[in-house]
Amino acid sequence: MAQSALLKSSIAKKVAMALSGLFLMLFLAQHFFINMTSVFSSDVFNSISHFMGNNPLVQFVIQPILIVGVVFHFIMGFVLDFKNRKARPIAYAKNNGAANSSWASRNMIISGLVILAFLLVHFYDFWVPEMAYKYVQFGPLDETRYFHELAEKFESPVRTALYCISFVLLSLHLQHGFSSSFQSIGQNNKYTKGMKNFGLGFAYVIPFGFIFIALFHHFNH
């Protein structure tokens, strides 16, 4: 009975981890499409950014849910990784891991930590100044400042390089994470192969799309 309850608890955690990951992928895609408009039109990017930054539904409902989702996903990732390492036989460490699994699957916690560090920097760069600008300063808001603030962040070659490296690791994280998510929620039907191909495409297109945006602004600022 105890083992059955433990197994159910472990499965529930994996399912919750998978669902939170899929939710964050939706946010990532939305964030990418907004940022991509900055490549084609500063006016469109400014308009969308102003709407997202001042819409009550986005600010007071979606944004808190997103923050909770990020925190939950990373905490659950650390918990599951700790339990997996604790349950793993000592002899397994002597095996050649590279022969049995990909680098991404063996180092999800490492890529996750790098992505978490990137998110914290991203919050410091954009979210904190945005909150200070809207709720601390006095006077009318500048609805055209968003494009300049974005482009300015990519002036530094060091920051741009770190940004690109973070998204390469995000690509690796997504490649394994998307596949694991569908295994965790038990999806195995005629659509499985197509969804896995979609996930693989997502893991390449979105992160490398962000890299393209960063390099575009770095070389065109």
C-alpha positions in Angstrom: 0.0 0.0 0.0 2.8 2.4 0.9 4.7 1.7 -2.3 1.5 2.1 -4.3 0.8 5.5 -2.7 4.5 6.5 -3.3 4.2 5.5 -7.0 1.0 7.5 -7.4 2.6 10.5 -5.7 5.6 10.3 -8.0 3.4 10.0 -11.1 1.3 13.0 -10.0 4.4 15.1 -9.6 5.7 14.2 -13.0 2.3 15.0 -14.6 2.2 18.3 -12.7 5.8 19.0 -13.9 4.8 18.2 -17.5 1.7 20.3 -17.5 3.5 23.3 -16.0 6.2 22.9 -18.7 3.6 22.8 -21.5 2.0 26.0 -20.0 5.4 27.8 -20.0 5.9 26.8 -23.6 2.7 28.7 -24.5 4.1 31.8 -22.8 7.4 31.3 -24.5 5.8 31.2 -27.9 3.7 34.3 -27.2 6.8 36.1 -25.9 8.7 35.2 -29.1 6.0 36.4 -31.5 5.8 39.7 -29.7 9.6 40.2 -29.7 9.8 39.1 -33.4 7.7 42.2 -34.3 10.6 44.3 -33.2 12.6 43.1 -36.2 10.0 44.4 -38.6 8.4 47.4 -37.0 9.3 49.4 -33.9 5.8 50.9 -33.9 4.0 47.6 -33.9 6.3 46.3 -31.1 5.7 49.4 -29.1 2.0 49.2 -29.5 1.8 45.5 -28.5 4.2 46.0 -25.6 2.2 48.9 -24.3 -1.0 46.9 -24.5 0.5 43.9 -22.7 2.2 46.2 -20.0 -1.0 48.1 -19.2 -3.8 45.6 -19.7 -5.3 44.7 -16.3 -6.1 41.1 -17.3 -2.5 40.6 -18.3 -1.0 42.4 -15.4 -3.1 41.2 -12.5 -4.3 37.7 -13.7 -2.0 36.2 -16.4 1.3 37.6 -15.0 0.8 36.3 -11.4 -0.2 32.9 -12.9 2.9 32.9 -15.0 5.2 33.7 -12.1 3.6 30.9 -10.0 4.0 28.5 -13.0 7.7 29.4 -13.4 8.4 28.9 -9.7 6.4 25.7 -9.5 8.1 24.2 -12.6 11.6 24.8 -11.3 10.9 23.7 -7.7 9.3 20.6 -9.0 12.2 20.0 -11.3 14.7 20.1 -8.4 12.5 17.8 -6.3 12.2 15.2 -9.0 15.9 15.4 -9.9 16.8 14.9 -6.2 14.5 11.9 -5.8 15.8 10.3 -9.1 19.4 10.7 -7.9 18.6 9.4 -4.5 16.7 6.3 -5.9 19.4 5.6 -8.5 21.6 2.6 -7.7 25.3 3.5 -7.0 26.4 1.0 -9.6 24.5 3.0 -12.2 27.1 5.8 -11.8 29.8 3.6 -13.2 27.9 3.0 -16.4 28.5 5.1 -19.5 25.6 7.4 -19.4 26.3 8.9 -22.8 25.7 5.4 -24.3 22.2 5.2 -22.8 20.8 8.7 -23.0 21.3 12.2 -24.5 23.3 15.0 -22.8 20.1 17.0 -22.4 18.3 14.2 -20.6 21.2 13.6 -18.2 21.7 17.3 -17.5 18.2 18.8 -17.3 18.9 20.3 -13.9 22.0 22.1 -15.3 20.2 23.5 -18.3 17.3 24.4 -16.0 19.6 26.3 -13.6 21.1 28.3 -16.5 17.6 29.1 -17.8 16.5 30.1 -14.3 19.5 32.4 -14.0 18.6 33.9 -17.3 15.0 34.5 -16.3 16.2 36.3 -13.1 18.4 38.6 -15.2 15.5 39.1 -17.7 13.2 40.1 -14.8 15.9 42.5 -13.6 16.4 44.0 -17.0 12.8 44.4 -18.1 10.2 43.6 -15.4 11.7 45.6 -12.5 12.3 48.7 -14.5 8.8 48.4 -16.0 7.2 48.2 -12.5 9.4 51.2 -11.3 8.5 53.2 -14.4 4.7 52.6 -14.1 4.3 52.7 -10.3 7.1 54.9 -8.9 7.8 57.7 -11.4 5.4 60.6 -11.9 4.2 62.0 -15.2 2.7 60.6 -18.5 4.0 57.2 -19.7 6.1 57.0 -22.8 4.4 54.6 -25.1 7.3 54.5 -27.6 10.1 53.5 -25.1 9.8 49.7 -25.5 11.7 49.3 -28.7 14.6 51.5 -27.6 14.8 49.6 -24.2 14.9 46.2 -26.0 17.6 47.2 -28.6 19.7 48.8 -25.9 20.0 45.5 -24.0 21.8 44.0 -26.9 24.5 46.7 -27.4 26.9 44.7 -25.3 28.5 41.7 -27.1 29.0 39.9 -23.8 25.3 40.2 -22.8 24.3 39.2 -26.3 26.6 36.1 -26.2 25.3 35.0 -22.8 21.7 35.5 -24.1 22.4 33.3 -27.1 24.1 30.6 -25.0 21.1 30.6 -22.6 18.7 29.9 -25.6 20.9 27.1 -26.9 20.6 25.4 -23.6 16.8 26.2 -23.6 16.6 24.4 -27.0 18.3 21.3 -25.5 16.0 21.5 -22.4 12.9 21.7 -24.6 14.0 18.8 -26.8 14.0 16.4 -23.9 11.3 18.1 -21.9 8.6 18.1 -24.5 9.1 14.3 -25.2 9.2 13.6 -21.4 6.0 15.7 -20.9 4.0 13.5 -23.3 5.3 10.3 -21.7 4.4 11.7 -18.2 0.8 12.5 -19.2 0.4 9.2 -20.9 -0.2 10.4 -24.5 0.5 7.5 -26.9 -1.8 7.4 -29.9 -1.8 8.0 -33.6 -1.0 11.7 -33.0 2.0 11.0 -30.8 4.6 11.0 -33.6 3.3 14.2 -35.1 3.2 15.9 -31.7 6.8 14.8 -31.0 7.9 16.3 -34.3 6.1 19.5 -33.5 7.9 19.6 -30.1 11.2 19.1 -31.8 10.5 21.9 -34.3 9.4 24.1 -31.4 12.6 23.3 -29.5 14.6 24.6 -32.5 12.5 27.4 -34.0 11.6 29.3 -30.8 15.0 29.4 -29.0 17.0 30.1 -32.2 14.4 32.7 -33.2 15.2 34.5 -30.0 18.9 34.2 -30.9 18.1 35.8 -34.3 16.3 38.7 -32.6 19.2 39.3 -30.2 21.8 39.2 -33.0 19.6 41.4 -35.2 19.5 44.2 -32.6 23.1 43.8 -31.7 24.3 44.3 -35.3 21.7 46.9 -36.2 21.6 49.2 -33.1 
